[in-house]
Amino acid sequence: MGSTAGQLRQILERELAVHRELLRLARARHLLLKQGRFDEAADLVVLEAAYIVTLRDLEARRRQVRHKTSTSVPDVAAFTRQIGTLLRGLGAVERANRALWAQRVLTPALAAVASATTSRAQARLN
């Protein structure tokens, strides 16, 4: 395996690790949302953002190395499948997180705003 092929493998391994960590963080955020610990869940979002920046850098490096690699790297397909599986899991957790957020935070907040607005409107009419 050439040096660029080795670099590509290392980048893919790191990408896979970052995807796993993002899934772990999303699951942890889900548990925090279920428990009503919204501040802690928000803290995890900041940490996730740092991992996403790292992931974007890795993806850019992979494209550069892949462009230089003239040979095919047999592990690329295996990494791609593993990353795809992690992404599907991450998507499912994120959908559940959005539903929880809407149920536990957004809906009560909108109800409170609507109630306050209705009370003010009624006070103006009287």
SERO-4910 file (N, C-alpha, C, O; in steps of 0.05 Angstrom, whole numbers):
BEGIN
 pado doro    nc1    nc2    nc3   cac1   cac2   cac3    cc1    cc2    cc3    oc1    oc2    oc3
  Met    A     17    -23      0      0      0      0     18     25      0     36     27     17
  Gly    A     13     43    -18     29     67    -20     24     86      3      6     82     19
  Ser    A     40    107      3     37    126     26     10    141     24     -2    146     45
  Thr    A      1    148      0    -25    161     -2    -48    142      5    -67    150     17
  Ala    A    -45    117     -2    -65     97      6    -65     94     36    -87     91     48
  Gly    A    -42     94     48    -41     93     78    -53    117     91    -67    115    111
  Gln    A    -48    141     79    -60    165     90    -90    164     87   -105    172    105
  Leu    A   -100    154     64   -128    152     60   -141    134     81   -162    140     92
  Arg    A   -128    111     86   -138     93    107   -139    106    134   -159    103    149
  Gln    A   -119    121    141   -118    135    167   -140    155    169   -153    158    190
  Ile    A   -144    170    148   -166    190    147   -193    177    151   -210    186    166
  Leu    A   -197    155    136   -223    140    138   -227    129    166   -249    130    177
  Glu    A   -206    119    178   -208    109    206   -216    131    225   -233    127    242
  Arg    A   -204    155    221   -210    177    239   -239    187    234   -253    194    253
  Glu    A   -247    188    208   -275    195    202   -294    177    215   -314    185    227
  Leu    A   -289    151    214   -306    131    227   -308    136    257   -329    135    268
  Ala    A   -285    142    269   -285    147    298   -301    172    305   -315    173    325
  Val    A   -299    193    288   -314    217    293   -344    212    290   -360    222    306
  His    A   -351    197    270   -380    190    266   -390    175    290   -413    180    300
  Arg    A   -374    156    300   -383    141    324   -387    160    348   -406    157    363
  Glu    A   -368    179    351   -370    198    373   -395    216    370   -408    222    390
  Leu    A   -400    224    346   -424    240    341   -450    225    348   -468    236    360
  Leu    A   -451    200    341   -474    183    348   -476    180    378   -498    182    389
  Arg    A   -454    176    392   -454    173    421   -464    199    434   -480    198    453
  Leu    A   -455    222    424   -463    248    435   -493    253    430   -507    263    447
  Ala    A   -503    245    406   -531    249    400   -549    232    418   -570    241    427
  Arg    A   -540    208    423   -555    190    442   -554    201    470   -575    201    484
  Ala    A   -532    212    479   -530    224    505   -548    248    507   -562    252    527
  Arg    A   -549    264    486   -566    288    485   -595    279    486   -612    293    499
  His    A   -602    257    473   -629    247    474   -637    240    503   -659    247    511
  Leu    A   -620    226    517   -626    219    545   -629    245    562   -647    246    579
  Leu    A   -612    264    558   -614    289    573   -641    304    567   -653    314    585
  Leu    A   -649    304    541   -674    316    534   -697    302    547   -716    314    557
  Lys    A   -696    275    548   -718    259    560   -719    265    590   -741    265    602
  Gln    A   -697    271    602   -696    277    631   -702    306    637   -703    314    660
  Gly    A   -705    322    616   -711    351    620   -687    367    627   -689    390    637
  Arg    A   -663    357    622   -638    371    628   -629    386    603   -609    378    589
  Phe    A   -643    408    597   -640    422    571   -613    437    569   -602    439    548
  Asp    A   -604    448    592   -579    462    591   -556    444    585   -538    450    569
  Glu    A   -556    420    597   -535    401    591   -536    390    563   -516    386    550
  Ala    A   -561    387    553   -564    379    525   -553    400    506   -541    394    485
  Ala    A   -557    425    513   -547    447    496   -516    448    497   -503    454    477
  Asp    A   -504    441    520   -475    439    521   -464    418    503   -443    422    491
  Leu    A   -479    396    500   -469    375    482   -470    384    453   -454    375    437
  Val    A   -489    401    446   -491    411    419   -465    426    412   -456    424    389
  Val    A   -455    441    431   -430    456    426   -407    437    421   -391    441    403
  Leu    A   -406    416    436   -385    395    433   -388    381    406   -369    376    392
  Glu    A   -413    376    398   -418    363    372   -409    381    349   -398    371    329
  Ala    A   -412    407    352   -404    425    331   -374    423    327   -364    425    304
  Ala    A   -358    420    348   -329    417    345   -323    391    330   -305    391    313
  Tyr    A   -337    370    335   -333    345    320   -340    348    291   -327    337    273
  Ile    A   -361    363    286   -369    367    258   -348    383    242   -343    377    219
  Val    A   -336    403    255   -315    418    242   -291    399    236   -280    399    214
  Thr    A   -285    382    255   -263    362    251   -270    344    228   -253    338    211
  Leu    A   -295    335    227   -304    317    205   -302    331    178   -294    318    159
  Arg    A   -309    356    176   -307    370    151   -278    373    142   -272    370    118
  Asp    A   -260    377    161   -231    378    154   -222    351    144   -207    350    125
  Leu    A   -230    330    157   -222    303    149   -233    297    121   -219    285    104
  Glu    A   -258    305    116   -269    300     89   -254    315     68   -250    304     46
  Ala    A   -246    339     73   -230    355     54   -203    342     49   -194    340     26
  Arg    A   -190    333     71   -164    319     67   -168    293     52   -150    286     36
  Arg    A   -190    279     57   -194    254     43   -197    259     13   -187    244     -4
  Arg    A   -212    280      6   -215    286    -23   -188    293    -36   -182    284    -58
  Gln    A   -171    307    -21   -144    314    -32   -127    289    -36   -115    285    -56
  Val    A   -127    272    -15   -111    247    -17   -122    228    -37   -107    216    -52
  Arg    A   -148    226    -39   -161    208    -58   -154    217    -86   -150    200   -104
  His    A   -153    243    -90   -146    253   -117   -117    245   -125   -111    240   -148
  Lys    A    -99    243   -105    -71    236   -110    -67    206   -112    -47    197   -123
  Thr    A    -86    190   -102    -83    161   -101    -90    149   -128   -112    152   -137
  Ser    A    -70    136   -140    -75    124   -165    -85     95   -162    -99     85   -180
  Thr    A    -79     83   -140    -89     55   -135   -114     55   -119   -120     75   -105
  Ser    A   -129     34   -122   -154     32   -106   -147     21    -78   -129      4    -75
  Val    A   -161     31    -59   -156     22    -31   -180      3    -25   -203     12    -24
  Pro    A   -174    -22    -19   -196    -41    -16   -214    -36      9   -237    -43      9
  Asp    A   -203    -22     28   -218    -17     53   -239      5     50   -256      9     67
  Val    A   -237     21     29   -255     44     26   -284     35     26   -300     48     39
  Ala    A   -291     14     13   -319      5     12   -328     -3     40   -351      3     48
  Ala    A   -311    -17     55   -319    -25     82   -323     -1    100   -342      1    115
  Phe    A   -305     19     98   -308     43    114   -333     58    106   -348     68    123
  Thr    A   -339     59     80   -362     73     70   -388     60     81   -406     74     89
  Arg    A   -389     34     81   -412     20     92   -415     25    122   -438     31    131
  Gln    A   -394     24    137   -395     30    166   -404     58    171   -420     63    189
  Ile    A   -393     77    157   -400    105    160   -430    109    153   -444    123    167
  Gly    A   -439     96    131   -467     98    123   -486     87    145   -506     99    150
  Thr    A   -478     65    158   -494     54    179   -496     73    203   -517     78    214
  Leu    A   -473     85    210   -472    105    232   -489    129    225   -503    140    242
  Leu    A   -488    138    200   -504    162    192   -534    156    193   -549    174    201
  Arg    A   -542    132    186   -571    125    188   -579    125    217   -601    135    224
  Gly    A   -563    114    234   -569    114    263   -569    143    274   -587    149    290
  Leu    A   -551    159    266   -549    187    274   -574    202    265   -585    218    280
  Gly    A   -583    197    241   -607    210    231   -631    202    247   -648    220    253
  Ala    A   -634    177    255   -657    168    271   -656    181    298   -677    190    308
  Val    A   -633    183    311   -631    196    337   -637    225    335   -651    237    352
  Glu    A   -627    238    314   -632    267    311   -662    273    306   -673    292    316
  Arg    A   -676    255    291   -705    259    288   -719    256    315   -737    271    321
  Ala    A   -711    236    330   -723    233    357   -717    257    375   -734    266    390
  Asn    A   -692    268    373   -685    292    388   -702    316    381   -712    330    398
  Arg    A   -707    319    355   -724    342    346   -752    338    356   -765    358    365
  Ala    A   -762    314    356   -790    309    366   -791    314    396   -810    327    405
  Leu    A   -771    306    411   -770    311    440   -769    341    445   -782    352    463
  Trp    A   -752    355    430   -748    383    434   -775    398    428   -783    415    444
  Ala    A   -788    390    408   -814    402    401   -835    397    423   -850    414    431
  Gln    A   -835    372    433   -855    364    453   -849    377    480   -868    386    493
  Arg    A   -824    377    488   -818    386    515   -811    416    518   -813    427    540
  Val    A   -802    428    496   -793    456    498   -810    474    480   -822    494    490
  Leu    A   -812    468    455   -824    486    436   -854    489    441   -864    512    442
  Thr    A   -868    467    443   -897    468    447   -905    483    472   -922    501    471
  Pro    A   -893    477    496   -899    492    520   -893    522    517   -907    539    527
  Ala    A   -870    528    504   -863    556    501   -883    571    483   -891    594    489
  Leu    A   -891    558    461   -911    571    444   -938    574    458   -952    594    454
  Ala    A   -945    555    474   -970    556    489   -969    580    509   -989    594    513
  Ala    A   -946    583    522   -943    605    541   -945    632    527   -957    651    537
  Val    A   -932    634    504   -934    659    488   -962    665    479   -972    687    481
  Ala    A   -976    644    470  -1003    647    461  -1021    655    484  -1039    672    481
  Ser    A  -1017    643    507  -1033    650    531  -1028    679    539  -1047    693    546
  Ala    A  -1003    687    540   -997    714    547  -1008    734    528  -1019    755    535
  Thr    A  -1007    728    502  -1017    745    482  -1047    747    484  -1059    769    481
  Thr    A  -1061    725    489  -1090    725    492  -1098    741    516  -1117    756    515
  Ser    A  -1084    738    539  -1090    754    563  -1087    783    558  -1104    799    567
  Arg    A  -1066    792    544  -1062    820    538  -1084    831    520  -1094    853    523
  Ala    A  -1091    814    500  -1111    823    482  -1138    826    496  -1153    846    491
  Gln    A  -1144    808    514  -1169    810    529  -1168    835    548  -1189    848    551
  Ala    A  -1145    840    560  -1143    864    577  -1147    889    562  -1158    908    572
  Arg    A  -1138    890    537  -1141    914    520  -1171    918    513  -1180    941    511
  Leu    A  -1185    896    510  -1213    899    502  -1230    908    526  -1251    921    522
  Asn    A  -1222    902    550  -1237    910    574  -1230    937    581  -1241    948    601
***
